[in-house]
Amino acid sequence: MNKAVKIRQTYWVPLSLLVVLMAIVLSSCSSGLPKGGAKTKSQWNSFEEAKASYDSIILNETTTDDLQDLGFDPYSAPNVRILSYLDIIQKFSPNSSVTNDELPPSVSTCLKSREKCLAYEATPSVSNSKRVGNVVLDLLKFKRERIRNGWNFNALIVIDHNTVVYKIWSGVPLIDEEETRRNPLGPLQDSVGTAVRSGAE
């Protein structure tokens, strides 16, 4: 056995052990995988806080000044959209099949005020995502697992002559999803199978 062969053998064994050790460590830890998040800024830190502020709005009593204290004022709170009466028409009557008589009475009356009729739309939300699972399989694209969680709240507040006359809300109090993508050939192919599971299932 010549000297070159002996040198290769000398370094090959510890190098192989190092590779195996690294694979074991990485496979048991997902902290090195990417994380991400998105947030529509608002004064609320949770769905419950946003809903509580919304519930404090009293029809035909709450004014635009009151909305400022509740976090729904577009001039003092971020990401609150102002809708004109034309925008409101599109919200409630997206097509000609919806007649004015089918609108909520307070909205129909408000629209007759034209420029004095407007609406505030708030859509606070929080969305966090991170990849979990086996780091080696993830990096080589054989199997990628991602979890998403957060919440979102949508509020539409119709205002006639500076007084709230109509409100409606929707949203998701708890977002909890898991997504799995599998690639049998790893980096040699695109994702061939994706499974998404909701926490509500």
HELIX and SHEET records of a PDB file:
HELIX    1   1 LYS A    3  SER A   27  1                                  25    
HELIX    2   2 PHE A   47  ASP A   55  1                                   9    
HELIX    3   3 THR A   64  LEU A   70  1                                   7    
HELIX    4   4 TYR A   85  PHE A   92  1                                   8    
HELIX    5   5 ASN A  100  GLU A  102  5                                   3    
HELIX    6   6 PRO A  105  LEU A  111  1                                   7    
HELIX    7   7 ARG A  114  LYS A  116  5                                   3    
HELIX    8   8 VAL A  135  LEU A  139  1                                   5    
HELIX    9   9 GLY A  186  LEU A  188  5                                   3    
SHEET    1   A 5 LYS A  35  THR A  40  0                                        
SHEET    2   A 5 SER A 125  VAL A 132 -1                                        
SHEET    3   A 5 LYS A 143  ASP A 160 -1                                        
SHEET    4   A 5 CYS A 117  ALA A 122 -1                                        
SHEET    5   A 5 VAL A  80  LEU A  83 -1                                        
SHEET    1   B 5 LYS A  35  THR A  40  0                                        
SHEET    2   B 5 SER A 125  VAL A 132 -1                                        
SHEET    3   B 5 LYS A 143  ASP A 160 -1                                        
SHEET    4   B 5 THR A 163  ARG A 182 -1                                        
SHEET    5   B 5 GLY A 193  SER A 198 -1                                        
END                                                                             
